[in-house]
Amino acid sequence: MSKNNKNFLGTNRSNKNLDLFIKKLSSVPKKYIDPAGKILFGLDATASRQPMWDRATHIQAEMFEATLSLGSLEMQVAYYQGFGNFTAFPWSNDSKQIINYMHTVQCLGGLTQINKFLAHTLNELKKTKINAIVFIGDCMEENPDIILNNAGKIGLKGVPMFIFQEGSNPDASFVFGEMARITNGFHSIFDSSSSSKLKNLLKAIAIFATGGKEGLKKNIEIAPKEIKLLLSKVR
């Protein structure tokens, strides 16, 4: 390489090219830029949730809006229902689109498929970085050892699971609590009066997904109680 070529980066021409590159980069549409954080959201849509499904759907819609309102975030919603039915919607940063997806979901009788959701999560982790996993369910009808083994694999990848339990089924409470513990997340029980608490918890999770613990500390005024809870749980 000649001396002139070695000094190319210091020339005026190079500076102009660099400025042009930066200008083009800044004009790239936002949808083509990787989001700062991703949350995978899992839902139990089996028949046991039907009595509270309409109310729960409203709460979940508020949760999605609260989460995505903070920006720089993508979410994927996956759910199971009926006899072996499992669906994962595309990743999106549009709360209206996600809520529209949710309006197509109906509860159908069948056993839980938590392991199928966890297997999907592990597969997604092979393709993209996920910062947090949220799961909403009310019961557990599978082999708990297999569930916890899969949760452990997720924990080894450094992704916390935040489990929101509808009702107080004791078997589900134990397994959900263990899933949260071994992934360094948390387990919380909710009911129809928990809308405000859930929205704030999801805001805290969204902040964590995009900025980690430092992001939580810098934005503690957004949801002080919930952010302090999250800071006490995550590593």
Phi, psi and omega in degrees: 000134181285164180297323180297319179294323180297329183266010186303319183295343180266000182279162178296323180300317179297317180299320179293319178298320179295317178298320180295320179298314180298319179298316179295319180298320181291341181265000179297131180306142184303327184293344180263000179261133181302137179291159180287336182205156178226137176238129175261124188247119180250139182230137169273118178240039176275172190298333182297340179268357184301316182305328181247013189297315181300314179293319181296322179297320177296315179298316181296321178297318177297323178296316180297315181298316181297320182292311185281344180295341181279352174075173178052039186216141172240150180225143170239134177253129176233146180213159174234153182197164173058212184260087177084007179281125177221130182227139173236121177285162178294155173298140182207153172246017182252108184298323180296320179296316180295319179295322176298319175303314184297327181292345178272353185270131175233148179287135177228143181298143180159171180277163178294155179226049182298320180296326178294321177295318180294322177296320176298318179300313179298324178292319178295325180294339175285338185256333185206160176279131176242132186267335180201151177237131178242134178228136176239124178200175182232346181208173183217118184234037183229177177291113184296331180295321179291319178302312184290330176295316178292322177297323178298322177297322177293318178300323179295338177272002175078024181251117180284148175249131179247112189255122177250116184256126175270120183088191187226037177304121187294323178296316179295319181301317181295309184293318179298320178298320178291321176302316179293318184296312186282351175252005181063038175251217173208163182238128182224138178265137180226164174218191185294346180263008188261014188304310183296317179299316181294319179300317181292324177295320178292325175299316179298318179295321178297318178297319178297319182296327182264335185226004180065197182296326179296322177296321177298315182297323182284339184241029186298336182290342181294318179206075189307311184295313184289323179292321176297322177297314180297318179297330180281346184256313187279156179254000000 
